[in-house]
Amino acid sequence: MLPIIGNGAFTGCGLQHIYLHDGLKSIGNYAFAISALKEINIPNSVAYIGDNCFQGCGGLEEAVILSDQITEIPNEAFADCNALYLIKLPANLERIGERAFIGTWRLGTKEGLTIPSKVREIGAEAFYKSLFDAVDIVLSASLTNIYSAFEGSGARVIHCYMPEPLPLNGFSFGGGSLSNCKLYVPKGCANKYREAEVWRDFDIEEMEVTGIGSATNDSTATEVARYDANGNLLAAPAKGLNIVRYSDGTVKKIMVE
């Protein structure tokens, strides 16, 4: 079994389905770029994916789950994947590269997007013209730079765990209608956001949090708040997408029939 898939190995390939064996270590630059892939399984053994590895895979529509060994999503890795609506970012992810998801406009439309708690930097234009109608975006407390990462994107709800508002590009989120986007910030931080450039234009509300931006498997965690897809606080489970926040700071999206 080969431990790597080399640069450009399947560029422009007509394959729609491919099985990657467990034991594969890395996927090179442009490995599947502009291919006809509709789905792909990335085994847990993969620790590295290269620049532009899935760029232009316009038919890639099945949810993509990345190995937790991956610590960086490189530049333009999933650029222009027009059909991709869901990606599970690795728990150990530390950086999202420049233009990593540029033009992937359907991303987040079904279950939103959660930035893992170890991510510190999101590169320039990482989600440019992406997340057009994301139901919920969760920004972890560990972030130190998001300035132009979400330029030209959109969201209905943002749960922001950052205690301090980072500098934000004026064209980020909401397409100029930030007042239509509900922004939840940690309790005691609302005034900081209401005084900060760009952030002040959101519909800001405070939320109760404990383990800010962290994710745990603590079975004793209890539900502290529940919201619908538009960010409205629910008193009880309601039909449709529910966004549930727990006492350990974790967030889960639950579909209630």
C-alpha positions in Angstrom: 0.0 0.0 0.0 1.3 3.4 -0.9 1.8 5.8 2.0 1.3 9.0 -0.2 -0.8 10.2 -3.1 1.6 12.5 -5.1 1.1 16.0 -6.4 -1.5 16.1 -9.2 -2.0 12.4 -9.2 -5.7 12.5 -10.1 -6.0 16.1 -11.4 -8.8 16.3 -13.9 -9.7 12.6 -13.3 -13.2 11.4 -14.3 -13.6 9.1 -11.2 -16.6 9.9 -9.1 -15.9 7.6 -6.2 -12.5 6.5 -4.8 -11.5 4.5 -1.8 -8.5 5.6 0.1 -6.9 2.8 2.2 -6.1 3.0 5.9 -2.4 3.6 6.2 -2.3 6.4 3.7 -0.3 9.3 5.3 -0.5 12.3 2.9 -2.3 13.7 -0.1 -0.3 16.0 -2.3 -0.9 19.4 -3.9 -3.6 19.3 -6.6 -4.0 15.6 -6.0 -7.7 15.6 -6.9 -8.1 19.1 -8.3 -10.8 19.7 -11.0 -11.8 16.0 -10.7 -15.3 14.5 -11.0 -15.4 13.3 -7.4 -18.8 13.1 -5.7 -17.6 11.7 -2.5 -14.3 10.8 -0.8 -13.4 8.9 2.4 -10.3 10.3 4.1 -8.9 7.7 6.5 -7.8 8.6 10.0 -4.2 7.8 9.1 -3.9 10.9 6.9 -1.9 13.6 8.6 -1.3 16.0 5.7 -3.3 17.3 2.7 -1.6 19.6 0.2 -2.5 23.0 -1.3 -5.4 22.9 -3.8 -5.9 19.2 -3.2 -9.6 19.3 -3.9 -9.9 22.6 -5.7 -12.6 22.8 -8.3 -14.3 19.5 -7.3 -17.7 20.9 -8.2 -19.5 17.6 -7.9 -18.2 16.9 -4.4 -21.5 17.0 -2.4 -21.2 14.3 0.2 -20.2 15.4 3.7 -16.4 15.4 4.1 -14.9 14.1 7.4 -11.2 14.9 7.8 -8.8 12.9 9.9 -8.1 14.3 13.4 -4.4 14.1 12.6 -4.6 16.9 10.2 -3.5 20.2 11.9 -3.7 22.5 8.9 -6.1 22.9 6.0 -3.8 24.5 3.4 -4.4 27.2 0.8 -7.3 26.7 -1.5 -7.7 23.1 -0.4 -11.5 23.1 -1.0 -11.8 26.2 -3.2 -14.8 26.3 -5.6 -16.3 23.0 -4.3 -19.7 24.4 -5.2 -21.8 21.5 -4.0 -20.1 20.8 -0.7 -22.5 21.6 2.2 -20.8 20.0 5.2 -17.3 19.4 6.3 -16.2 18.1 9.7 -13.1 20.0 10.7 -10.4 18.0 12.7 -10.4 18.4 16.5 -6.6 19.0 16.3 -6.8 21.6 13.6 -4.6 24.7 14.3 -4.8 26.7 11.1 -7.0 27.2 8.1 -5.1 28.5 5.1 -5.7 31.4 2.7 -8.8 31.0 0.4 -9.2 27.4 1.8 -12.9 27.4 1.1 -13.3 30.3 -1.3 -16.4 30.0 -3.5 -17.7 27.0 -1.6 -21.0 28.8 -1.1 -23.2 26.0 0.1 -21.0 25.2 3.1 -22.9 25.4 6.4 -26.4 25.5 4.9 -27.5 22.4 6.7 -25.6 22.1 10.0 -23.5 25.2 10.1 -19.8 25.4 10.7 -17.9 25.0 14.0 -14.3 26.2 14.1 -12.4 23.7 16.4 -11.1 25.0 19.7 -7.4 24.7 18.8 -7.6 26.9 15.7 -5.6 30.1 16.2 -5.5 31.6 12.7 -7.9 31.6 9.7 -6.1 32.9 6.6 -7.1 35.8 4.3 -10.3 35.1 2.4 -10.5 31.6 3.7 -14.3 31.7 3.4 -14.6 34.4 0.8 -17.9 34.0 -1.1 -18.6 30.9 1.0 -21.1 30.2 3.8 -23.8 32.2 1.9 -26.6 31.0 4.2 -24.9 29.2 7.0 -27.4 28.4 9.8 -24.8 28.8 12.5 -21.1 29.6 12.7 -19.2 28.9 15.9 -16.0 30.9 16.5 -13.7 29.5 19.2 -11.9 31.5 21.9 -8.5 30.5 20.6 -8.7 32.6 17.5 -6.2 35.4 17.1 -6.7 36.4 13.5 -9.9 36.4 11.3 -9.7 39.8 9.7 -10.7 39.1 6.1 -11.4 35.4 6.5 -15.1 35.7 6.2 -15.2 38.5 3.6 -18.2 38.2 1.3 -19.7 35.4 3.3 -23.0 35.2 5.2 -24.5 33.7 8.3 -27.8 33.7 10.2 -26.3 33.1 13.6 -22.8 33.4 15.0 -21.8 32.0 18.4 -18.6 33.8 19.2 -16.5 32.6 22.2 -13.8 35.2 21.8 -13.8 37.4 25.0 -12.2 40.3 23.0 -13.5 41.4 19.5 -10.8 40.8 16.9 -10.4 43.3 14.0 -12.9 42.3 11.3 -13.2 43.3 7.7 -16.3 45.5 7.1 -17.4 43.2 4.3 -17.4 40.1 6.5 -20.7 38.2 7.1 -24.2 39.4 6.4 -23.4 41.0 3.0 -23.8 44.5 4.5 -26.9 43.6 6.6 -25.2 42.6 9.8 -28.2 43.7 11.9 -30.0 40.6 10.4 -27.3 38.3 11.9 -27.6 37.3 15.6 -24.3 37.4 17.4 -23.9 35.6 20.7 -20.9 36.6 22.8 -19.7 35.5 26.3 -21.6 37.0 29.2 -20.0 40.3 30.2 -18.5 41.0 26.8 -21.4 42.5 24.9 -20.3 46.1 25.6 -16.9 45.4 24.1 -18.5 44.2 20.9 -21.0 47.0 20.8 -18.1 49.5 20.8 -15.9 47.6 18.3 -15.8 48.5 14.6 -18.0 46.2 12.4 -19.0 44.0 15.4 -21.2 46.8 16.7 -23.5 46.4 13.6 -24.6 42.9 14.6 -27.7 42.0 16.6 -25.7 41.3 19.8 -26.8 39.2 22.8 -24.9 37.6 25.6 -24.8 33.9 26.3 -23.8 31.8 29.3 -20.6 29.8 28.8 -18.2 27.9 31.0 -15.5 26.1 29.0 -15.3 28.8 26.3 -14.8 27.4 22.9 -13.7 24.0 24.2 -15.1 20.7 23.3 -15.2 17.8 25.8 -16.8 14.4 26.1 -18.0 15.1 29.7 -21.1 13.0 30.1 -22.2 15.2 33.0 -22.6 18.3 30.8 -26.1 19.7 31.0 -28.1 21.8 28.4 -28.0 25.5 29.3 -29.6 27.0 26.2 -31.4 26.0 23.0 -31.9 28.1 19.9 -33.7 27.7 16.5 -31.8 28.2 13.2 -32.5 31.9 13.3 -30.9 32.4 16.8 -34.2 32.7 18.7 -34.0 31.3 22.3 -36.3 28.2 22.7 -38.0 27.2 25.9 -38.4 23.6 24.7 -37.3 21.5 21.7 -39.0 22.8 18.5 -39.4 21.1 15.2 -36.5 21.7 12.8 -32.9 22.5 13.5 -32.1 23.1 17.2 -28.8 24.5 18.3 -28.1 23.3 21.8 -25.4 24.7 24.1 -24.1 22.7 27.1 -22.5 23.6 30.4 -19.1 22.5 29.2 -19.2 25.0 26.3 -19.9 22.5 23.6 -22.5 23.1 20.9 -24.5 20.5 19.1 -26.9 20.8 16.2 -30.0 18.6 16.6 -32.7 18.0 14.1 -36.1 17.6 15.9 -38.7 15.8 13.9 
